[in-house]
Amino acid sequence: MLLTSIDPFVQEFERQFDRAIRQVSGAGSGTGMPMDGVRRADDVVLRFDLPGIDPGSIEVTVDRGVLSVTARREEEFGEDERAFVRERPMGSFTRRVYLSEHLDSEGIDAAYDNGVLAVRIPVLEKARPRKVAVQRTGDGRKAIKS
């Protein structure tokens, strides 16, 4: 597994706690930073939805196997404006993803386009799929001896 969690029970508690806080505070129904992850042959790509975020406020850091994405959305109301509906969450958002030892944390790169932050994490050579040659013996004996 390329993305791992340290303690699934703690993560589930955090999800339930975050959901309860969002319900109490009246914030939107998302996490503030929804994520999709895809595995390709040579890398893993994580895509974070960050609409309306100033690209200069985005920080991507890696520390001891934990990838952290932090972004900030500021209030957009003018002096002569008064909000009567406020469903878009404002403030600072952070998302942490635990990386497996099979990923190259030194080779991570990130790009922000059209409200989506894409973080590409290379898979280490030793963890990449490879083809194993099958030897053929002509006399029907076992090719591999134990």
C-alpha positions, -999 to 999 in steps of 0.1 A, spaced: 0 0 0 15 33 -10 -5 57 12 -8 45 48 -23 55 80 -7 52 114 -38 45 134 -72 39 116 -92 43 148 -77 77 154 -84 87 118 -120 76 121 -124 95 154 -109 126 137 -133 123 107 -163 120 130 -150 149 152 -144 171 121 -179 162 108 -195 172 141 -176 205 142 -187 213 106 -223 206 115 -222 227 147 -204 256 130 -227 255 99 -197 251 76 -202 233 42 -205 195 39 -170 189 26 -137 186 43 -125 219 29 -99 201 9 -113 170 -9 -87 147 -24 -85 121 -51 -55 98 -54 -44 78 -84 -16 52 -88 2 51 -120 32 29 -131 59 53 -119 41 76 -95 12 85 -73 -8 117 -80 -29 134 -53 -54 160 -65 -68 185 -39 -98 207 -47 -88 242 -36 -112 266 -55 -108 303 -47 -74 298 -30 -46 322 -36 -18 301 -50 7 320 -29 -10 307 3 -5 270 -6 23 252 12 33 216 6 57 200 30 71 166 38 84 156 72 92 121 83 69 104 59 40 128 63 29 150 34 11 182 46 -9 205 23 -19 239 38 -39 266 21 -58 297 31 -90 313 18 -96 349 29 -129 367 33 -140 384 1 -165 409 14 -161 446 8 -167 474 33 -201 481 19 -211 444 17 -229 424 44 -232 386 40 -266 371 44 -255 336 33 -221 322 41 -216 286 32 -181 287 18 -155 278 45 -129 305 51 -96 305 69 -68 280 69 -71 243 57 -46 215 63 -46 180 50 -21 153 60 -13 121 41 10 94 55 34 82 28 46 47 25 83 38 24 78 29 -12 74 65 -23 103 89 -30 96 119 -7 127 137 -22 112 137 -57 78 153 -50 65 181 -71 33 201 -71 13 223 -95 -18 244 -90 -42 249 -120 -79 259 -122 -85 254 -84 -68 220 -83 -35 213 -66 -18 182 -81 10 166 -61 31 140 -79 50 115 -58 74 92 -76 74 55 -67 108 41 -58 124 18 -84 122 -12 -60 84 -8 -56 76 -4 -93 60 -32 -112 84 -53 -132 83 -82 -155 98 -115 -142 114 -137 -169 101 -172 -170 128 -198 -177 119 -228 -198 134 -262 -192 132 -287 -220 130 -319 -200 99 -311 -178 119 -309 -146 114 -282 -121 133 -250 -132 137 -237 -97 152 -258 -69 144 -252 -33 
